Amino acid sequence: MSVHYEVRDRVARVTIDRPEVMNAVDQKTETALERVWCDIEERDDISVAVLTGAGEKAFSVGADMKDGSLSGLEYWAAPRPNGFGGISFRRSLDVPLIARVNGYALGGGFEMVLGADIVVASDTARFGLPEARVGRMPLDGGMVMLQRKIPHNLAMGVMLGGRRIDAATMERFGLVNEVAGQGELDAVTERWIEDIAAAAPLSLRAIKQVVNRTGHLSPSEAQAMKLPAVVKALKSADADEGVRAFLEKRAPVWQGA
C-alpha cells in the first residue's frame, strides 16, 4: 500500500509509504489519501489525525515526476478541489490535523503541510516550493495558501527563490509550531497528540469547523453563524461533564456525545 492508515485510541495515523521515492505522490497515492480523508470525516471516534512520511529522509517531495500520465496543463486543468494530497486546502475535515515533518517537505509535500493545523518538524527537515525551477508552479495550494499564512514578501521569497528552507526558519515564519531535536520528533509529536486528545472531541470539531468556515467573514458575521458542530457541542453531555469535572477537580470522561 502506498498509504498506511490506522485508527487507535481516537488517533488516526496516516503515513505516505513510498520511502524508495522519498514519499513522492503518484495518482494511486493521491486517490488513497482522498479515501483516507473521506473516511476520517465520516467517523466520530477520532479526535486528532497525524500525517507523516515513511522513513527518515522525507515527509514528501511532492508529485512523482516519473508519473507522466498528465502534462503540466492537463494536471492543472484536472479537478482537485481539496488541493494536493486531498488536504492542502481541504475545508470539510473538522478533525484537527498534525503534520509530523520528518525530512524533506518539497513541492506538494510542503503544500500538504499547509493544510495541517499543527506542524511539528525535525530540526533536519527542509521545506520548499521549487516548482518554478522545473517550469511548473505550486498549483495545488502553494500559491493560494502560503500568502494567507505568512507575510507577502516571505511567501514570494519561498516561491520565487525555490530554496530549501530549514525548520528553524519556518518556525520563525510562523509555519512550524515546534522544532524537535535529533531523536525527539516522536516524543514531541506525541505530546501534541496528548494535549489535543485531552480536549472534548466535539469541542475540537466545533473549533476547527468555525475556523474553516468563517475565515473569509468579518468577526461579527462569523460570530453570528450558528454552525452545526458548535450547536452539537454545546448541547452535548460532554459540555456538562467538562464543567462538572472542573468543579470536582478531576479529569473529565468524554463520551463524544
C-alpha positions as CSV (number, residue, x, y, z in Angstrom):
1,M,0.0,0.0,0.0
2,S,1.2,3.5,-0.8
3,V,-0.6,4.9,2.2
4,H,-0.7,3.3,5.6
5,Y,-3.7,4.3,7.7
6,E,-4.8,3.2,11.2
7,V,-7.0,4.4,14.0
8,R,-6.3,3.6,17.6
9,D,-7.3,5.4,20.9
10,R,-9.0,8.2,19.0
11,V,-5.9,9.0,17.0
12,A,-5.7,8.5,13.2
13,R,-2.2,8.0,11.8
14,V,-1.7,8.5,8.1
15,T,1.7,7.6,6.6
16,I,2.7,8.1,2.9
17,D,4.6,4.9,2.5
18,R,6.9,5.3,-0.6
19,P,10.3,5.8,1.0
20,E,12.1,4.5,-2.0
21,V,11.0,7.7,-3.9
22,M,11.1,9.9,-0.9
23,N,7.3,9.6,-0.5
24,A,6.5,11.2,-3.8
25,V,2.8,11.1,-4.6
26,D,1.6,9.5,-7.7
27,Q,-2.0,9.2,-8.8
28,K,-2.6,5.9,-6.9
29,T,-1.3,7.6,-3.7
30,E,-3.4,10.7,-4.3
31,T,-6.5,8.5,-4.6
32,A,-5.6,6.6,-1.5
33,L,-5.2,9.8,0.5
34,E,-8.5,11.1,-0.6
35,R,-10.2,7.9,0.6
36,V,-8.5,8.3,4.0
37,W,-9.6,11.9,4.5
38,C,-13.2,10.9,3.5
39,D,-13.2,8.1,6.0
40,I,-11.9,10.3,8.8
41,E,-14.7,12.8,8.0
42,E,-17.3,10.2,8.4
43,R,-16.1,8.8,11.7
44,D,-16.9,10.0,15.2
45,D,-14.2,8.0,17.0
46,I,-11.3,10.2,16.0
47,S,-10.1,13.3,18.0
48,V,-6.9,14.0,16.1
49,A,-5.1,12.9,12.9
50,V,-1.4,12.8,12.2
51,L,0.1,12.9,8.7
52,T,3.8,11.9,8.0
53,G,6.1,10.2,5.6
54,A,7.7,6.8,5.9
55,G,11.4,6.6,6.7
56,E,13.7,9.3,8.0
57,K,14.6,11.3,4.8
58,A,11.3,12.7,3.6
59,F,7.8,13.8,4.6
60,S,7.1,14.0,0.9
61,V,8.8,15.6,-2.1
62,G,5.5,16.2,-3.8
63,A,4.3,15.0,-7.1
64,D,6.1,11.9,-8.6
65,M,7.9,13.4,-11.5
66,K,8.1,9.9,-13.1
67,D,4.3,9.7,-13.2
68,G,4.0,11.2,-16.7
69,S,0.3,10.4,-17.2
70,L,-0.6,14.1,-17.5
71,S,1.1,17.1,-19.0
72,G,1.6,20.2,-16.9
73,L,-1.5,21.9,-18.4
74,E,-3.6,18.7,-18.0
75,Y,-2.5,18.4,-14.4
76,W,-3.6,22.0,-13.7
77,A,-6.9,21.5,-15.5
78,A,-7.8,18.3,-13.7
79,P,-10.2,18.8,-10.8
80,R,-8.5,18.8,-7.4
81,P,-11.0,20.7,-5.2
82,N,-9.1,19.9,-1.9
83,G,-5.6,20.6,-3.1
84,F,-2.5,18.4,-3.2
85,G,-3.0,15.0,-1.5
86,G,-6.6,15.9,-0.9
87,I,-5.6,18.1,2.1
88,S,-3.7,21.3,1.2
89,F,-6.8,23.4,1.4
90,R,-9.5,21.0,2.4
91,R,-12.3,22.7,4.4
92,S,-14.5,19.7,5.1
93,L,-12.2,17.9,7.6
94,D,-13.2,19.0,11.1
95,V,-10.7,16.7,12.8
96,P,-7.5,18.5,13.9
97,L,-4.6,17.5,11.7
98,I,-0.9,17.4,12.8
99,A,1.8,17.3,10.2
100,R,4.8,15.3,11.5
101,V,7.6,16.6,9.2
102,N,10.4,14.1,9.4
103,G,12.5,15.3,6.4
104,Y,12.1,17.0,3.1
105,A,8.7,18.7,2.5
106,L,9.0,20.0,-1.0
107,G,6.5,21.0,-3.6
108,G,3.2,19.2,-3.0
109,G,4.7,17.8,0.2
110,F,5.0,21.4,1.5
111,E,1.5,22.1,0.2
112,M,0.2,19.2,2.4
113,V,1.9,20.8,5.4
114,L,0.0,24.0,4.6
115,G,-3.2,22.0,5.1
116,A,-2.3,21.0,8.7
117,D,-3.4,22.7,11.9
118,I,-0.3,21.9,13.8
119,V,3.2,21.4,12.3
120,V,5.9,19.6,14.2
121,A,9.2,19.3,12.4
122,S,12.6,17.6,12.9
123,D,15.5,20.0,13.0
124,T,16.7,18.2,9.9
125,A,13.5,18.9,7.9
126,R,13.7,21.1,4.8
127,F,10.8,22.9,3.2
128,G,10.4,24.4,-0.3
129,L,8.4,25.1,-3.4
130,P,10.9,24.6,-6.2
131,E,8.3,24.2,-9.0
132,A,9.4,27.3,-10.9
133,R,12.9,25.7,-11.3
134,V,11.4,22.9,-13.4
135,G,9.0,25.0,-15.4
136,R,6.0,24.4,-13.2
137,M,4.1,26.2,-10.4
138,P,2.8,25.3,-6.9
139,L,-0.7,24.9,-8.3
140,D,-2.2,22.7,-5.6
141,G,-2.1,25.0,-2.6
142,G,1.2,26.8,-2.5
143,M,0.3,29.9,-4.5
144,V,-3.1,30.3,-2.7
145,M,-2.3,29.1,0.8
146,L,1.2,30.4,1.6
147,Q,0.4,34.0,1.0
148,R,-2.5,33.6,3.5
149,K,-0.3,32.2,6.2
150,I,2.8,34.4,6.1
151,P,3.7,37.9,5.0
152,H,3.7,38.6,1.3
153,N,7.4,39.1,0.9
154,L,8.2,35.9,2.8
155,A,5.8,33.9,0.7
156,M,7.2,35.3,-2.5
157,G,10.7,34.6,-1.4
158,V,9.8,30.9,-0.8
159,M,8.0,30.6,-4.2
160,L,10.3,32.7,-6.4
161,G,13.6,31.7,-4.9
162,G,12.9,27.9,-4.9
163,R,15.2,27.5,-1.9
164,R,15.1,24.7,0.7
165,I,14.4,26.3,4.0
166,D,15.2,24.8,7.4
167,A,12.7,24.1,10.1
168,A,14.0,26.8,12.5
169,T,13.4,29.4,9.8
170,M,9.9,28.1,9.1
171,E,9.3,28.3,12.9
172,R,10.3,32.0,12.7
173,F,8.0,32.5,9.8
174,G,5.1,31.1,11.9
175,L,4.5,27.9,9.8
176,V,6.0,25.4,12.3
177,N,4.7,25.1,15.8
178,E,7.7,23.3,17.3
179,V,11.1,22.0,16.1
180,A,12.2,18.7,17.5
181,G,15.9,17.9,18.1
182,Q,17.5,14.8,16.9
183,G,15.6,11.7,18.1
184,E,12.9,13.7,19.7
185,L,10.4,14.1,16.9
186,D,8.1,11.2,18.0
187,A,8.1,12.4,21.6
188,V,7.2,16.0,20.6
189,T,4.5,14.8,18.3
190,E,3.0,12.5,21.0
191,R,2.9,15.4,23.4
192,W,0.9,17.5,20.9
193,I,-1.4,14.5,20.3
194,E,-2.0,14.0,24.0
195,D,-2.7,17.7,24.5
196,I,-5.3,17.7,21.7
197,A,-6.8,14.4,22.6
198,A,-7.4,15.5,26.2
199,A,-10.0,18.0,25.0
200,A,-13.6,17.2,24.3
201,P,-13.9,15.7,20.9
202,L,-17.0,17.7,19.9
203,S,-15.3,20.9,21.1
204,L,-12.3,20.2,18.8
205,R,-14.5,19.7,15.8
206,A,-16.5,22.8,16.6
207,I,-13.4,24.9,16.9
208,K,-12.0,23.7,13.6
209,Q,-15.3,24.0,11.8
210,V,-15.6,27.6,12.8
211,V,-12.1,28.4,11.7
212,N,-12.5,26.6,8.4
213,R,-15.9,28.1,7.6
214,T,-15.6,31.7,8.7
215,G,-12.1,32.9,7.8
216,H,-13.5,35.0,5.0
217,L,-16.1,36.7,7.2
218,S,-15.9,39.7,9.5
219,P,-15.7,38.9,13.2
220,S,-19.3,39.9,13.8
221,E,-20.5,37.8,10.8
222,A,-18.5,34.8,11.9
223,Q,-19.8,35.1,15.5
224,A,-23.4,35.2,14.2
225,M,-23.1,31.9,12.3
226,K,-24.8,29.0,14.1
227,L,-22.6,26.2,12.7
228,P,-23.8,22.7,13.3
229,A,-20.7,21.5,15.1
230,V,-21.0,24.3,17.6
231,V,-24.6,23.6,18.3
232,K,-23.9,19.9,18.7
233,A,-21.0,20.5,21.1
234,L,-23.0,23.0,23.3
235,K,-26.0,20.6,23.5
236,S,-23.8,17.5,24.3
237,A,-23.4,15.6,27.5
238,D,-19.7,16.4,27.3
239,A,-20.5,20.1,27.8
240,D,-22.0,19.3,31.2
241,E,-19.3,16.7,32.0
242,G,-16.5,19.2,31.4
243,V,-17.9,21.8,33.8
244,R,-18.7,19.1,36.4
245,A,-15.2,17.6,36.2
246,F,-13.7,21.1,36.6
247,L,-15.7,21.7,39.7
248,E,-15.0,18.3,41.1
249,K,-11.3,18.7,40.4
250,R,-11.0,15.5,38.3
251,A,-10.2,14.6,34.7
252,P,-13.3,14.6,32.5
253,V,-14.5,11.4,30.9
254,W,-15.5,12.3,27.4
255,Q,-18.3,10.5,25.6
256,G,-18.0,12.3,22.3
257,A,-21.8,13.0,22.6
